[in-house]
Amino acid sequence: MRNRRIVYQRNFNSLFTTFLFGKADYEFDNRYLLSATIRRDGSSRFGKNNQFGVFPAVSAGWKISNENFIKDKAPFISDLKLRAGWGQTGNQEISNTAVYSLYLASYAGGSPTWATSFGTAYDIAGNGNGLLPSGFIATQSGNDDLKWETTTQTNIGLDFGLFNQKLSGTVDYYIKKTEDILVLPPYLGVIGEGGSRWVNGASMENKGWEASLAYHDETSFGLKYDISANISGNKNKITQLPDEVKNNYGGDGLEDNILGRPINSMYGYVADGLFRSQDEVDLSADQEGKGLGRIRYKDLNGDGVITDKDRTWIGNPNRV
C-alpha cells in the first residue's frame, strides 16, 4: 500500500510527448507528384506497453492538364489534377491519469466514531480523539495496455478548372477508419470500487464523398463576383466492440446489436399513431397504460402483448 500511496501523490498535471518526423517530396516534369511522411509519436498518457505509435502517410498527384494531349486538344481545360492519398494519425486526447490505478484518502466531515462517515478515516482505537488515520479507496483501475487511437484515411480526388479558372471545382471520395477508440465506459455497480477503467473500446468506419463547384467572373464595369456550391454524403457504422459490451448498445442482448449500424443509432418501440376510439383501445395489443389519446405501439412479433421483444432499430440521428 505504501507504493500505491506514492503513485497517487505524484503530480499528474504534466504531459510528456515526443515525436520523430520525416518527410520526402518528389516532382517530375511538373506533372507527377509524390509525397511521403512518417512520424513516431510517444506520450506519457499511454501504458508502458504501448507508449509509442508509428503513423505513416503517402500521397500522389497527376497534373493531367500539363499533358500535351490536354494542351493540344482541350485548351479550355486550365487545370486538371488527379490525386490520391493514404495516411494514419494518432489521438491521445484522454486524461493524464488514464493509465494509472488511482486511490483516494478522503477525510470526510463528522466523527466516524459516533456518526456515519463516507470517508476513509477510521478510529481503530475507538477513542474519538479527533486525529484519525486514513485508509484509501480505489477510484480507477490502471491499464498498462492502453494505446493510441488510430485513424486511417484513404481518399481519391479530382480538381478541375475550366475557361481560365472561371469555373472550378473538386470531387473527393474517402474511406476513414478509426480503430481502438479511447473510451471510459460505464461499469456494473457489482464491480465495486475502482471499476472505472480507460480502454481501447471500439472501431468505426466512415465512407463518403464531397463535391464543390465555383464560378468566378467580372462584370464589364469591374465588379468581381464568386458563386459557389457544395454537396456531400457520408455513411457511418460501428465495426467492432469488445465482446463484453457489444450487446449493451441496443439490440436484443444477443446477436442483434449495433455492430454494422451508425453510431448513436436509436433502438426502441415503433409508434403507430394515437388511440382515437375505444374500439382501437379494445382491439389493439395489450400495452401498459393504453387508453384514449395515448401512443399506440406496433406489435412486431404478433404475440398480442407489447414487450421488450417488440423493440427494433428506429432511427439514425446522423441522417439529415
Secondary structure, 3 states (H helix, E strand, C coil): CHHHHHHHHCCCCCCCEEEEEEEEEEEECCCEEEEEEEEEEEECCCCCCCCEEEEEEEEEEEEHHHCHHHHHHCCCEEEEEEEEEEEEEEECCCCCCCCCCEEECCCCCCCCCCCCCCCCECCCCCCCCCCCCECCEEEECCCCCCCCEEEEEEEEEEEEEECCCCEEEEEEEEEEEEECCEECCCCCHHHCCCCCCCEECCEEEEEEEEEEEEEEEECCCCCEEEEEEEEEEEEEEEEECCCCCHHHCCCCCCCCCCECCCCCCEEECCEEEECCCHHHHHHCCECCCCCCCCEEECCCCCCCECCHHHCEEEECCCCC
